[in-house]
Amino acid sequence: MTVTASVRPEVLPAAPKDLFIDGVWTKAAEGRTFRVLDPGTGEVLCTVADASPADGRRALEAAVAAQSAFAALTPRERQQILHRALALVAERREDLATILTLESGKPLHESRAELTSVAEWIQHFAEEAVRVHGSFQENPGVNGRMIVTKQPIGPSILITPWNFPLSQAVRKLAPAIAAGCTSVVKPAKETPLAVLAFVKLLADAGVPPGAVNAVTTSESNAVMEPLIRSGLARKLSFTGSTPVGVRLLEQAAEQVLSCSMELGGNAPFIVFEDADLDVAVDSLMVNKMWNCGQTCTSANRVFVHATLMDEFERRVTERLAPMVQGHGMDDGVTLGPLVNERQVRHVQAMVDDAVGHGARLVMGGHRLDRPGTFYPPTVLRDVPASAELMREEVFGPVVALIPFEEETDVVQRANDTDYGLVSYVFTESLRRAVRVAEALESGNVGLNRGTVAYAAAPFGGTKRSGLGREGATEGIEEFLETKFVALQL
């Protein structure tokens, strides 16, 4: 693995750093701010507005006030807003990608790929905006008709994570706009800048005042809990860790808020003896090293048939060795830093725990001694069931290899988790592929591929991995209520 030197300070593209409430950029109460760091250098990028609970309340009240008028726009008008936003994403692509890289640390080519994903999600929900449908039929029991319609659920609270700041925000904002729901979006404190830039883009695209509001804060629970409990919102959509999601669900229960939760994962990646190893290794590299492993869909437990283990380990380490780790703005960098110091400590603790329980360290395993929050590609072999990373996400560039021999055994081990977001299966047998995919307890399964998230497909988890779905038709349904009208003739 090659490690680049620290880059020179980069110029942050112009972007808003204030709160956006009722169509106006405004300072936080008492002018409070918090710092946003560049994880590639550890230095301060800028400061942004640090909202108070009162600021959050103003934002939600603006969304409530704007709801009726926004819902009254025709589906075609909301579609046109999204089409204009799509054009502006293409126009501002490089600035947005630079902001993403500077605040999150991911290499610039990954930030550009995130913008490609953003465009796909906007386009998909622009198309969904004009496809909302209901039904009209005779009442089979009486002389009347049954009418079923779909209406906007209402003001929505959208809480987004730091690992894919922009694409995760768009997965919520685009269907909310398409459905006719106003919103308050609260980005992660580590990565607020791209979301603020996108909210400005939406305003430039014609989103009416109050329809989209943005609140940044260093104290998420203090600001968001009063909003969730207020009774003013009708929808909560959250992407993040399971413990935080559980706390938000408890808060939302008081007002019986509709909730969408995309939470943690513990993805198994199963390589059977008849797998195409080239495909399996290629898929693992993309799956595990994208965003330095900080992905909820990332393979957490790599089960490899015992007859393939030595060869699989050799191929993986050979692919990891040439990776270039450094600041995301440097040319040739293929692996950036972790998002912050807390994440470095978490990954190191998980690796140390696995080794302490008997796993063999093949490569990596110790943070890099350089500015920024860098952790190298790491391979562990023969990770025992007692290791913590067999139960919880490592969320870093750590490949945990576990041998297996029997299909029934590996399926049972793959399902032996509280989580059920994604599973991956590699086999050349169609019968086995279908059999195992149906037996795995997860909301998404990748068969001979390491990616599963697409705008046109429903994405979400089972068990403690979440509630609801993003993408496809299901994604806009999360922001719609079903109304039945019984018509007597």
N, C-alpha and C positions, 0 to 999 in steps of 0.2 A: 504493500500500500504506500502510495506517495502522499506526503503532506505538504501543501503549499504554504508559503509564507503569508503573513497577514497582509491584506490588501490596504491600499491607501484609502482614506475616508471617501465614501461615495456621496454624491449629491442626491439628496432625497427629492424626488419630484414634488412639485407643488400639490398639496392635498389638504383638505379641511382638517382641522384639529379641534373643532368645537362640537357642541351638541347641535343636533338638527331637530328643531321642534316647531311644528306647524308651519313648515316651509321656510324657517329662518335659522341661520347659523347663530348660535348664542353661547356665551360663556357659561360655565357652571357657577353655582352659587358661591359667592365670595371669591370668585376667580380661581377656584381650586384646580390643580392640574396633577397629573402623574407622569412618570417618565416611561418612554418606550425605548427598549434597548435593542441594539444590533447583536444577535447571538453569535455572529461570526467574529466580533471584536470585543464584545462586552461593553462597548461604549454607548453613550446615550444618542439615540437618533433625533429625538424631539420630545416635547411634552404635549399632552392632549388634555382636554377638559375632563375633570373628575367629578361626575355628577353626584348630587346629593339625592336622598329620597324625594325631596320636594321637586327636584328637576325631573326625576322619573315620573312623578305624578303628573306634572305638566305635560310631558310627552304622551302619556296614556290618555289624558283628558283631550288632547288634540286629536288623537286617533279616534276616540269616541265621537267627538264633535263632527269629524269628517266622514264617519262611516256611512250615513244615509246617502249623502251626495255621491260618494265614491261607488257605492253599490248600485246607484241609479245609472251610472255610465253603462252604455251598451257593451256587450262582450267584444264587439269589434273595436270600440274605442280603447278598451283595456288592452286588446291585442296590439293595437297600433302603438301604444306606449311601450310595450315590450319590444316591438320591432324597432322602434327608434333607439331603445336602450341597446339592442343587439348591434346596431350600426355604430353607436358610440363606443362600445366595447372594442370593436375592431379598430376604430380610430385612436383609442387611448391605450391600446394593448401593451406597448412597450413601457409606458409609465406605470401602468398597473402591475406589470410583471416585476419591474424594478422595486416597487413598493413592497410587493409580496416577498421578494428575496431579502430585502434589507430588514424587514421586521420579523420574518419567520426563519431565515437562514437557509432555506432550500435553494439548490442551484437554479440559475436563471432559466435553464431549459425546462426544469420542472414547473417553475412559475408560469412560463409560457404555455405549458401543457394544461395547467390549471385554468388559464384563460380560455383555452379551447373547450374545456369542459364547461366553463361558465356559459359560453356562447351556445353550446348544445342544450343546456338546461333552459336558458331563456327562450330559445327557438321552440323547444318542445312545449313549454307552457303557454307561449303565445298561440300555438296551435290548439292546445287544450282549452283555451279561453272561450273559443266558439263551439266547443263540442259538449258543453254541459247539457245534459238532457234529462228528461223525466219520462212520464208515461200517461196515457189517457186510454181508459178502457171502460166497458160496461161493467156495472156492479152485478156480479152473478146472482146476488140474493134479493135485490130489490130493484125498483124501477129508477135507476140513477146511474151516475157515472163516477168513476174513481180517477182522480187527477193526482199525480205525484210530481212535485217540482223540487228543484235544488236551489237553495238560496245561500248567500254568503253567511258563514258562521258568525262573523263579526270581528271586532277589534282583537288583534292577536299579539301575543308577546313571543318574540323570536330570540332565542339565546344560542349563540354560535361558538364553536371551539376555535383553538389557535392553530390546529395542524393544517387545515385547509381553509383559511379564513374567508376567502372570497367564494369559493365554490359551495361551501356549506351554507353561507348566508344566502346565496342565490337559490339554493334548493328549497329555501323557505320563502324568500321574498317573491320569487317569480310565480309560484302557485298562489300565494296570497293575493298578489295583484291580479292574476288571471281570474280568480274566483270573486274578486270584489271586496276583499277584506283589507281594512286598514291595519297598520302594525306599528309596534315599537321594536326595533332590533337592537340587541345589546351584544356587541362583539366581545371576544376575550380581551382582557387587559394587555396580554402579551402582543396581540396583533390587531389593533383597532384601525390602522391606517387605510388598508385596502377597502375595508367595509365602508368607512367614511367617504372614501373616494368614489365608491360605487353608489352610495346614497346620493351624492352630488350628481353623478351621472344620471340616476333615475329622475332627479328633479329637472335636469336639463332635458330629459326625454319627455317631460310633460306630466309626471306624477303630481297630482294636485296637492296643495298645502295640507298637511295633516294626515295624508294617506300613508306616508312612510316617515317615521321618526327614528332618530338614532341617538342612543344614550351610551356614552363610554364612562366606565367607572372602575376604580381600583377595589371597590367593595361591593361585589356583585350581589351577595345575599342581602346586604343592608338596603340596597336600592330596589332589587327585584322582588323580594318577598312581599313588601307592602303592595306592589302592583298586582301580584298573583292573588293576594288575599282581598283585594279591593272590591271585587265584584264588578269592575268596569270592563274587564277583558272577558272574552268568551273562548279563547284558544291559547294554549301554551305549546310551543314547539321548541324542543331542546335537543342539542347534540352535545354529548360529553360523557363523563364517567358515570358509571352506575350508582355509586354512592351519592353523587350530587343529584342525579335523576330521581332517586328514591326520595330525597329530601324535597325536591320540587313537587313530586306527586303528592306528598303529604300536605304541602301547602295548597296545592290546587284542589285537593279533595274538599276543602271547606266551601268553595264556590261551585263545586262539580264542574270544573273547567274541562273541556275537551283537551286531551293531551296526546301529542306525538313525541315519542322518546326514542332517539337513536343513541344507544348506550354502548357499554364496553363489549369487547369480544375476547375470545380465547381460541382463535381459529386453528383447527387441525389441518395439516397439509399431508395427505396420505399418498405415498408412492409405492404402488404394488410391484410385484416382481416382473410383470409384463409391461411396465410403463416404458414409454419412450424417454430415456434419460435426458436427451438433448432438450426436449420440450419441458420436462419437469424442472431441470436446472435453470433454463431460461426464464421460466415462469416464476421460480422462487426468487431469482435475482431482482426482477421487477417488483414482485410482490413485497419482498422483505426489505429492500434497500431504498425504495421510493420514500422520499421525505425522511430519510435516515431511520426508517422503521417506525415512524410515529404515525401510524395509520390503524384505524380500528379494524380494517379488513386484513391487516398483515398477519402472515402465518406465525402463530405463537408456539405451536408444537409441530415439529416436522417428523412424522412417522415414516420410516423407510424400511422396506423389507430387508430382513437380515442378510439375504444373499447379495443385496446391492449396496449395503452400507459403506463398505470401504471405497468403492468406486464413486459413490455419490459424494462422500466426504471429500475425496480428492478433487472432483470436479468443482465443488462449491468453493473450496479454499483457493483453487487456481483462478476462479472467476473473481473472487474478492481481493486477491493480492494486488492486482494492478489498479484498483480503484484509487482515484485522486480525491483526497479529502481536503477541504479548505473553504474559504469564504465563497458564498454562492455567486458573487459577481465576478470571480476570477475565471478566466478562460480555462476550459478543460476539466473543471471540477465536476466530479460525479457524485460526491457525497458531502453534504453540508454538516453543520453542527446540530446538536439537540437544541430545543427551544430555550432552555434556561438551566440554571445551576441545579434547581430542584430535580429536574428530569435526569441530569447526569448522576446525581446521587441515587436516584431510584434505580436506574439501570445498573449501576455498579453494585448496589446492594443485592439485586436479583442475581447477577452473575456470581457474586461471592457466595450467596446462599446455595446456588446450584452446585458450585465446586465443593462447598462444605458438606453437601449431602452425597458427594461421590461422583459428580459429573467430571468428565475430562475436558480441560481447556485445550482446544486445538490451536486457536489463534486469537489475538486480541486480548480483551479482558481487563484492560486498564485504561483509564481516561488519558487523553493526550496532554502533555505538559506544554501548553501554549495558550495565548489569549483566546477567549471565546469558550463556548461550551461544547467541545468536541469529544466524541467517543468513537473508537474505531470499530470496523466490522469485526464481529466476534463469533466464533464457532465453538459450541459445546457439544460433546458427544456423550451418549449413554446417560441422558438426564433422567434421574429417578423420579418416580411419582411423588416423592416427598418434597421435591424442590418447589419453591413458591411460584416459579415461572410456569409450572405445570397447571397452576390454578388461576393466576392473574396475569394480565397483559404486561409484557416487558416494555413495550412501546419504545424500542430502540433497535439498533442494527445487530441484533443477537439471533443467531440461528441455533436453535436447540434441537439436536438430532436424537431420535429415540427409535431403536430397532423394534420390529415386530415380525411375527411369522404367520399368524392366522387371521383371515378376514374378520371372523366374528369377534375375535379378541380386539383388533384395532378399532373396529366400529364401536365396541363397548367403551374402550379407552377414550376415543374421540368424543363420545357423548358424556363422558364422566366429568362434567363441568356445569357450573351454574349458568353459563353463557351459551348463546346460540345465534350468533350473527352470521358467520360465514364458515364454510368448510370447502376444502379443495381435495379432489380425487384425481389420481393419475393412473390410468390403466388403458390397455388397448382392447379390453373385452367390453363389448356393448352391454352384455347381460350384467356383468359385475358393476359397470358404471351406473346403470339404472338401479340395480339392487342396493348398492351402497348409498347413492344419492338419496333414495327414498328412506333409508334407515337412519341417516344422519339428522340430528336434531338441531337444525339451523335454518334461518330464514332464506339463506342464499347458498348455492353450491356452485363451485367452479369445476367443470369437468375438463381436464386436460388444458386448463388455463388458470392464470393467477390473478385475473381481474374479473369483477362481477358487477360493478356499479355503472349503470348507464341511465341517461335521462328517460329513455323509453321503457325501462324495466322497473318493476316495483322493488324497492330496497328497504330492508328492515329486519329486525331480529326476533327471536323467540326467547323464552325464559327471561333471564335478567338482562338480555341484550336490547330490550325495548318494546315499544308499543307503536303500532301504525306503520305506514310505509311512505317513503318518498319516491318520486319518479312515477312514470307511467300515468294511467288514469287515476290510480290510487292516490297519487300525490296531490292532485287538486281536490279529490274527494275529502281529504283531511281538512280542507277549509270550507266545506259545504255542509249545510244541514238539509235533511230530507223532510219535506212537508207534504202531508197528505190532505187533499181536499175532497170531501164527500159531497157530491152534487145530487140533490134530489130533483127528479123530473116530475 
